[in-house]
Amino acid sequence: MAISSLSLSWVSTTLPDNKLNLLNHNEVPKASGAYFSGKTIVCSSETPYTEERIPDKFRGYVDKEDGYSYYYPSDWRDFDFRAHDSAFKDRYMQLHNVRVRFIPTDKTDIHDLGPLEEKTIDGKNYYTFEYGLTSPNFAATSFATIAIGNGRYYTLIVGANERRWKRYRNQLKIVADSFRILDI
């Protein structure tokens, strides 16, 4: 079997069922990588969902059961975030994180929500916008990417506190722009 020489020790850190953390192309041996195809792991240097390679210092997260994927910084760790399907955070700063949630909807396309700046990838429409929240004791800025597909309204939010925002804005924009809905 071709994958017998490939160390898959990182698979023990994957999530249950059809959820998988993908390494970027610099973290796996050449001509190898892994992704789910149905309920099996397939080796490849590319993910099956985009023509893009996972950027350096990022990992890919794929949830085939719930129908979405995105990138997150490779040094972030997964954590439970109430009412969210997936979440990863910076090891040191709790408020520096990405999270995805979805709710059922009868809408069929993001255009049903009204006009915003949009991008279309693989025939699916996405809105991404930047927003800030400020209180007397706290300030944070985030990107939100929203999309509709599979009978669901998806929201990915990635952000940081105001002190870290300027330094990490570009990194967090990559995370927001990587969000994809998969056909389930």
Rosetta blueprint (number, residue, H / E / L):
1 M L
2 A H
3 I H
4 S H
5 S H
6 L L
7 S L
8 L L
9 S H
10 W H
11 V H
12 S H
13 T H
14 T L
15 L L
16 P L
17 D L
18 N L
19 K E
20 L E
21 N E
22 L E
23 L L
24 N L
25 H L
26 N L
27 E L
28 V L
29 P L
30 K L
31 A L
32 S L
33 G L
34 A L
35 Y E
36 F E
37 S E
38 G L
39 K L
40 T E
41 I E
42 V E
43 C L
44 S L
45 S L
46 E L
47 T L
48 P L
49 Y L
50 T L
51 E L
52 E L
53 R L
54 I L
55 P L
56 D L
57 K L
58 F E
59 R E
60 G E
61 Y E
62 V E
63 D E
64 K L
65 E L
66 D L
67 G L
68 Y E
69 S E
70 Y E
71 Y E
72 Y E
73 P E
74 S L
75 D L
76 W L
77 R E
78 D E
79 F L
80 D L
81 F L
82 R L
83 A L
84 H L
85 D L
86 S E
87 A E
88 F E
89 K E
90 D L
91 R L
92 Y L
93 M L
94 Q L
95 L L
96 H L
97 N E
98 V E
99 R E
100 V E
101 R E
102 F E
103 I E
104 P E
105 T L
106 D L
107 K L
108 T L
109 D L
110 I H
111 H H
112 D H
113 L H
114 G L
115 P L
116 L L
117 E L
118 E E
119 K E
120 T E
121 I E
122 D L
123 G L
124 K E
125 N E
126 Y E
127 Y E
128 T E
129 F E
130 E E
131 Y E
132 G E
133 L E
134 T E
135 S E
136 P L
137 N L
138 F E
139 A E
140 A E
141 T E
142 S E
143 F E
144 A E
145 T E
146 I E
147 A E
148 I E
149 G E
150 N L
151 G L
152 R E
153 Y E
154 Y E
155 T E
156 L E
157 I E
158 V E
159 G E
160 A E
161 N E
162 E H
163 R H
164 R H
165 W H
166 K H
167 R H
168 Y H
169 R H
170 N H
171 Q H
172 L H
173 K H
174 I H
175 V H
176 A H
177 D H
178 S L
179 F L
180 R E
181 I E
182 L L
183 D L
184 I L
